Amino acid sequence: MTQAMNSKVFEGIEQPKLEWAKEWLKTTKKLYINGEWMDSTSGQFIESINPANGKVIGNFQAASKADVDQAVSAARDAFEHGAWSTVSRKERAKILRKISDLMDQHRAELATLETLDNGKLYTESYHDAVGEAVDIFEYYAGWTDKYYGENNPVDGNFLSVTTRDPIGVCGQILPFNFPLDMAAWKLAPALAMGNTVLLKPSEKTSFSVIRLFELIDGANLLPKGVINLLLGDGETGQNISTHMGVDKVAFTGSTDIGKKLVHNSADSNLKPVSLELGGKSPNIIFNDPPNLDQAIERSFYGLFTHKGEKCSAPTRLFAHVDVYEKVVEDISKLANSYVVGDPFDPKSNQGAQVSEEHMERILGYIESGKSQGARLVAGGERDMTGENANGFYIRPTVFADVDNKMKIAQEEIFGPVLCIIPFETEEEVIAMANDTIYGLGAGLWTNDVSRAHRVASKLQAGMIFVNKYGCYDFASPFGGLKQSGWGKEYAVHSLSSYTKQKAIWFAY
């Protein structure tokens, strides 16, 4: 456990619930299947490590294939024969709003667990992770009775209608970077459309999701079998994605794992798969941004918040030669001024990477950048000063004079590492920006409206931000192109992936 708070006080928000979390984490956490907390039949346990100090903070049971079978059976029964199948859309909306209220009431608990598990700042957990999860359930509560089919204008003496029905039993597999937020991204639209769910959080960050299930169970909000929590590692995800009784899989995580899930679908029952995967997003500062200082600052924080563990982060910063030196100098100053340390210390600007393994992976990319000739202008090392010695901390790292073909410019690092690349012409930077297997986000900064439209139309990304990188709203789709994924999160686009279409003909 991180050191006691004492004089460390966060202004304007609830204080962390560290003593509460210490007691809560003493018990081994179980699976949640068919409305009951159950022991796994595997007899296996997984320990969770606090990234801030490398110490074990708690453990949970790992689901076996038999546990997955049982959860699928419970979800199937709840979907086809249980009380969930008769719950009205209006009642579904009430349930989602109650879940939102519960999370808000217990926000400090959930944020504390997320930070202990993940290593991100407590303020990031409180405002971004839990705060957005609260809002997502409220948002999708409004969609339960507003997504429906059409009347098809067919010829002849027929009435043809298209219906939108719940798709069935949904397997949902979460990443380690935003466990509670991603749980809400997937649970809320699935439940809004009347589906049942098997949810598997990352084995690195399961505790905030476990607590969410406890809150829902304690309030008796859902019939048995509607939501099921399957804890475990990649093997549990494999058992979910290959199961013949699962009707749909939703996954957020790495592109490599996403490809495996597609194969699992093909090898089983061809279940639909929605994927939100990796990114190597370009961010272009032309020589005429509306405000260069603001562009630089936003470009920095767009990457380095949440210690760079964000799929849509602007990891490749292309700066026009006219402003290049200022961009490099100012970004470096910001990086060097960052306080890396205890995520429960209000003075910290950056917490710890999620695990030692992930930290070492990031450090390997940093060494690659050095060896391939990129100019290191900030960071570039593990931070082991003072109380950081046993934690998984990395200094904010900035490379200048990067060649777009370098490993650090082509592969997803998923950490606090920025590549700055100079360019001269619009055509040149568009070609470099699109020279990647990914296509999640892209940004550009210019005061020229014609250029903004022209460049945005040519960038190969699912989300393009003009003059402010990273604009997100539940009403706008989130998702990428190319190897950044299939399908969209947020808005009506997420709902479509949790329904199936049927065309029904009536002769008269």
ZILINQUI-V71580 format. One record per residue. RES is the residue in one small letter. OMEGA is omega in whole degrees, 0 to 359 (* if undefined). Layout:
{{RES,OMEGA} {RES,OMEGA}}
This chain:
{{m,178} {t,182} {q,182} {a,186} {m,182} {n,184} {s,182} {k,186} {v,176} {f,183} {e,172} {g,179} {i,176} {e,178} {q,179} {p,180} {k,186} {l,179} {e,175} {w,182} {a,179} {k,178} {e,183} {w,184} {l,180} {k,183} {t,176} {t,184} {k,185} {k,174} {l,177} {y,184} {i,177} {n,176} {g,182} {e,172} {w,191} {m,172} {d,176} {s,175} {t,182} {s,185} {g,183} {q,180} {f,176} {i,178} {e,176} {s,184} {i,173} {n,183} {p,183} {a,181} {n,177} {g,183} {k,176} {v,179} {i,181} {g,179} {n,180} {f,182} {q,181} {a,183} {a,175} {s,175} {k,178} {a,177} {d,177} {v,178} {d,181} {q,179} {a,178} {v,179} {s,180} {a,180} {a,178} {r,180} {d,179} {a,181} {f,187} {e,188} {h,187} {g,183} {a,182} {w,183} {s,181} {t,179} {v,183} {s,178} {r,179} {k,179} {e,176} {r,179} {a,179} {k,180} {i,180} {l,178} {r,178} {k,176} {i,177} {s,180} {d,179} {l,180} {m,180} {d,179} {q,183} {h,186} {r,182} {a,177} {e,183} {l,180} {a,178} {t,179} {l,181} {e,180} {t,177} {l,184} {d,191} {n,180} {g,178} {k,180} {l,177} {y,179} {t,177} {e,178} {s,185} {y,184} {h,189} {d,187} {a,182} {v,181} {g,180} {e,178} {a,176} {v,184} {d,182} {i,179} {f,177} {e,181} {y,183} {y,172} {a,179} {g,183} {w,189} {t,183} {d,184} {k,179} {y,187} {y,187} {g,185} {e,169} {n,187} {n,183} {p,183} {v,177} {d,176} {g,181} {n,182} {f,164} {l,180} {s,179} {v,175} {t,179} {t,174} {r,183} {d,176} {p,187} {i,176} {g,181} {v,186} {c,172} {g,185} {q,186} {i,191} {l,175} {p,182} {f,192} {n,178} {f,188} {p,183} {l,178} {d,180} {m,175} {a,179} {a,178} {w,186} {k,181} {l,188} {a,179} {p,179} {a,179} {l,180} {a,181} {m,175} {g,180} {n,169} {t,196} {v,162} {l,183} {l,177} {k,174} {p,175} {s,177} {e,178} {k,187} {t,184} {s,195} {f,180} {s,178} {v,176} {i,179} {r,176} {l,179} {f,176} {e,181} {l,179} {i,180} {d,182} {g,179} {a,177} {n,186} {l,187} {l,175} {p,181} {k,175} {g,183} {v,174} {i,181} {n,183} {l,181} {l,180} {l,178} {g,182} {d,182} {g,179} {e,177} {t,177} {g,177} {q,181} {n,177} {i,187} {s,179} {t,187} {h,181} {m,181} {g,177} {v,186} {d,182} {k,176} {v,173} {a,186} {f,168} {t,182} {g,186} {s,179} {t,180} {d,179} {i,178} {g,178} {k,178} {k,180} {l,176} {v,177} {h,179} {n,177} {s,181} {a,183} {d,179} {s,187} {n,181} {l,177} {k,176} {p,180} {v,172} {s,190} {l,171} {e,195} {l,190} {g,178} {g,172} {k,197} {s,176} {p,179} {n,192} {i,173} {i,176} {f,183} {n,180} {d,178} {p,178} {p,178} {n,186} {l,180} {d,179} {q,179} {a,180} {i,182} {e,180} {r,179} {s,178} {f,184} {y,177} {g,178} {l,196} {f,170} {t,183} {h,180} {k,175} {g,182} {e,182} {k,184} {c,184} {s,183} {a,180} {p,190} {t,177} {r,181} {l,178} {f,182} {a,178} {h,184} {v,180} {d,182} {v,190} {y,184} {e,178} {k,179} {v,180} {v,182} {e,184} {d,177} {i,180} {s,178} {k,178} {l,181} {a,182} {n,180} {s,184} {y,175} {v,179} {v,181} {g,184} {d,182} {p,175} {f,175} {d,181} {p,181} {k,182} {s,174} {n,182} {q,179} {g,185} {a,174} {q,193} {v,182} {s,178} {e,179} {e,181} {h,177} {m,181} {e,177} {r,179} {i,179} {l,176} {g,177} {y,179} {i,177} {e,178} {s,179} {g,178} {k,185} {s,181} {q,171} {g,175} {a,182} {r,180} {l,183} {v,176} {a,175} {g,178} {g,183} {e,172} {r,177} {d,182} {m,181} {t,174} {g,183} {e,179} {n,191} {a,184} {n,180} {g,185} {f,186} {y,176} {i,177} {r,174} {p,190} {t,181} {v,174} {f,173} {a,178} {d,180} {v,172} {d,184} {n,179} {k,180} {m,180} {k,182} {i,179} {a,184} {q,185} {e,181} {e,181} {i,178} {f,180} {g,186} {p,182} {v,181} {l,176} {c,177} {i,188} {i,179} {p,174} {f,181} {e,186} {t,179} {e,182} {e,180} {e,185} {v,176} {i,179} {a,180} {m,180} {a,182} {n,182} {d,181} {t,177} {i,185} {y,178} {g,183} {l,180} {g,174} {a,179} {g,175} {l,183} {w,179} {t,176} {n,182} {d,184} {v,179} {s,178} {r,181} {a,179} {h,184} {r,183} {v,180} {a,181} {s,183} {k,180} {l,184} {q,181} {a,181} {g,179} {m,182} {i,186} {f,181} {v,177} {n,166} {k,183} {y,174} {g,176} {c,184} {y,178} {d,183} {f,181} {a,182} {s,185} {p,177} {f,179} {g,188} {g,177} {l,177} {k,184} {q,173} {s,172} {g,177} {w,175} {g,184} {k,168} {e,178} {y,169} {a,180} {v,184} {h,177} {s,181} {l,182} {s,182} {s,178} {y,176} {t,174} {k,181} {q,173} {k,174} {a,181} {i,183} {w,176} {f,176} {a,177} {y,*}}
